[in-house]
Amino acid sequence: MSEDTDDAPLPRGNPWPKLTRGPQLSLEVSGVTLVVDAWPARVWVRALATMDGAEIFPALLRPEDRQAGLDVLLGNAEKGIVPIDGRQHGAIVLAIISHIAGVPYRGLSFLLSTAESNWDSLDGMCAMRGVDPLELPLHRFAALVFSRLVSGADDKKRAEIEALVYGPFAEDAEENPEALSQAESDSFMRSMLGAGKPA
């Protein structure tokens, strides 16, 4: 696992600019501190392709935090932990993925779809440099795909790509059902990470 401690500014459009990258992400839910391991992109891509959101959290927590994650998810009367509801759970999953990726979840979905469609070219370019792109941290994998997309693009095309990756959702959740979930995940991450300390 990469020991990525890059403190460089996060990409434009990231809703948590004060957070720094670390090998893990620490967050507090229902008074319980949980740590998400900074798995390489390979693990995140596989999880996003094969799991539904309910499985991602707590599956991608550190192994020693998975029981505490289940306690938060399902509740634990003995420990006085009230279960979170489905909307909170969805917001937590979106927030974790968005933060780890450095782009909003819907932007990551676009980048992953683009990577899949152009895998031979992307993998070949990386192989020539001795890099396995799926061993990169997720935020670097997303940055790699984004940089390939905007490479050589004129200003208009670059702006279109940036809007797809970083652009805001429609304000009206009825027009865009994902708007509420993304707004909730943004709010959750700001409140849960407060000081934004990596573990």
C-alpha positions in Angstrom: 0.0 0.0 0.0 1.3 3.4 -0.9 2.4 5.7 1.9 1.0 8.8 0.1 1.5 11.9 2.3 1.2 14.5 -0.5 0.2 17.8 1.2 -0.1 19.6 -2.2 -3.3 21.6 -2.7 -6.3 19.4 -3.7 -7.7 19.8 -7.2 -9.9 22.8 -7.9 -13.6 22.1 -7.0 -12.8 19.9 -4.1 -15.2 20.8 -1.3 -12.6 20.1 1.4 -9.5 22.2 0.5 -8.1 22.2 4.1 -7.8 18.4 4.3 -4.5 16.9 3.6 -3.8 13.5 2.0 -2.5 10.7 4.1 -2.3 7.0 4.0 -5.7 6.9 5.9 -8.8 9.0 6.4 -10.1 9.4 9.9 -13.8 10.4 10.5 -16.2 10.4 13.4 -19.7 9.0 13.0 -22.2 8.8 16.0 -19.3 9.5 18.4 -17.2 6.7 17.0 -13.9 7.3 15.3 -13.4 5.2 12.2 -10.5 5.0 9.8 -10.7 4.3 6.1 -7.6 2.7 4.7 -6.2 4.4 1.7 -6.4 1.3 -0.5 -4.8 1.6 -4.0 -7.1 2.4 -6.9 -7.4 -1.3 -7.8 -9.3 -2.0 -4.5 -11.6 1.1 -4.9 -12.4 0.3 -8.6 -13.2 -3.3 -7.7 -15.4 -2.2 -4.8 -17.3 0.3 -6.9 -17.8 -2.2 -9.6 -18.9 -5.1 -7.4 -20.4 -3.7 -4.2 -23.4 -1.6 -3.6 -22.9 1.5 -1.4 -24.1 -0.3 1.7 -21.3 -2.8 1.4 -18.5 -0.3 0.8 -19.0 1.1 4.3 -17.9 -0.6 6.5 -16.0 -3.0 4.1 -13.2 -0.6 3.3 -12.6 0.5 6.9 -9.4 -0.7 8.5 -10.0 -4.3 9.5 -9.8 -3.4 13.2 -12.5 -0.8 12.7 -15.0 -2.9 10.8 -17.0 -4.0 13.9 -17.2 -0.4 15.1 -18.5 0.5 11.6 -21.1 -2.2 11.8 -22.1 -0.8 15.3 -22.6 2.6 13.7 -24.5 1.1 10.8 -26.7 -1.3 12.7 -26.6 0.3 16.2 -25.4 -1.3 19.4 -27.6 -0.9 22.4 -24.9 -2.1 24.8 -22.5 0.7 23.7 -25.3 3.2 23.4 -24.9 3.6 19.6 -28.0 4.5 17.7 -28.0 3.2 14.1 -27.7 5.7 11.3 -30.5 5.8 8.7 -30.2 4.9 5.1 -29.8 8.5 3.9 -27.0 9.1 6.4 -25.3 5.9 5.2 -25.5 6.9 1.6 -24.1 10.3 2.4 -21.2 8.8 4.3 -20.4 6.5 1.4 -20.5 9.3 -1.1 -18.4 11.6 1.2 -15.7 9.0 1.8 -15.4 8.1 -1.9 -15.4 11.8 -2.9 -12.8 12.7 -0.4 -10.5 9.8 -1.1 -10.8 10.4 -4.9 -10.3 14.2 -4.6 -13.3 14.7 -6.9 -17.1 14.5 -6.4 -18.5 11.0 -6.7 -20.3 11.7 -9.9 -17.0 13.1 -11.4 -15.2 10.0 -10.3 -17.9 7.8 -12.0 -17.2 9.8 -15.2 -13.4 9.3 -14.9 -13.7 5.6 -14.2 -16.0 5.1 -17.2 -13.5 7.0 -19.3 -10.6 5.0 -18.0 -12.5 1.7 -18.8 -13.3 2.9 -22.3 -9.7 3.9 -23.0 -7.9 1.3 -20.8 -5.5 0.0 -23.4 -4.1 3.5 -24.1 -4.0 4.5 -20.5 -2.4 1.3 -19.3 0.0 1.3 -22.2 1.2 4.8 -21.5 1.7 4.0 -17.8 3.4 0.7 -18.6 6.0 2.5 -20.7 6.9 4.5 -17.6 6.9 1.4 -15.4 3.7 2.3 -13.5 0.7 0.2 -12.8 -2.1 2.8 -12.8 -4.3 0.7 -10.5 -1.6 0.7 -7.8 -1.8 4.5 -7.5 -3.8 6.0 -4.7 -7.4 6.7 -5.9 -6.9 10.5 -6.0 -3.8 10.1 -8.2 -5.6 7.6 -10.5 -8.4 10.1 -10.9 -5.9 12.9 -11.6 -4.1 10.7 -14.2 -7.3 10.1 -16.1 -8.3 13.7 -15.8 -4.9 14.9 -17.1 -5.2 12.5 -20.1 -8.7 13.9 -20.9 -7.6 17.5 -20.9 -4.2 17.0 -22.5 -4.2 18.9 -25.7 -7.8 20.2 -25.2 -8.6 23.7 -26.1 -10.0 26.1 -23.4 -13.6 25.3 -24.4 -13.2 21.6 -24.3 -11.2 21.7 -21.1 -14.0 23.8 -19.5 -16.6 21.1 -20.6 -14.5 18.3 -19.1 -14.0 20.3 -15.8 -17.7 20.8 -15.6 -18.3 17.1 -16.0 -15.8 16.2 -13.3 -16.1 19.1 -10.9 -19.3 21.0 -11.9 -22.1 21.7 -9.4 -25.3 19.7 -9.3 -28.6 21.4 -10.2 -29.9 23.2 -7.1 -33.3 21.5 -7.5 -33.1 17.9 -6.3 -36.2 17.0 -8.3 -34.4 18.0 -11.5 -31.4 16.0 -10.4 -32.0 13.3 -7.9 -28.3 13.0 -7.1 -28.1 16.6 -6.0 -29.5 15.9 -2.6 -27.2 13.0 -2.0 -24.1 15.0 -3.1 -25.1 18.0 -1.0 -25.7 15.7 2.0 -22.3 14.0 1.5 -20.6 17.4 1.3 -22.3 18.5 4.5 -21.5 15.3 6.2 -17.8 15.4 5.3 -17.4 19.0 6.4 -19.1 18.3 9.8 -17.5 14.9 10.5 -14.0 15.8 9.4 -14.1 19.3 10.9 -10.4 19.8 11.4 -9.7 17.4 8.6 -7.0 15.3 10.3 -5.6 12.3 8.5 -5.2 9.3 10.8 
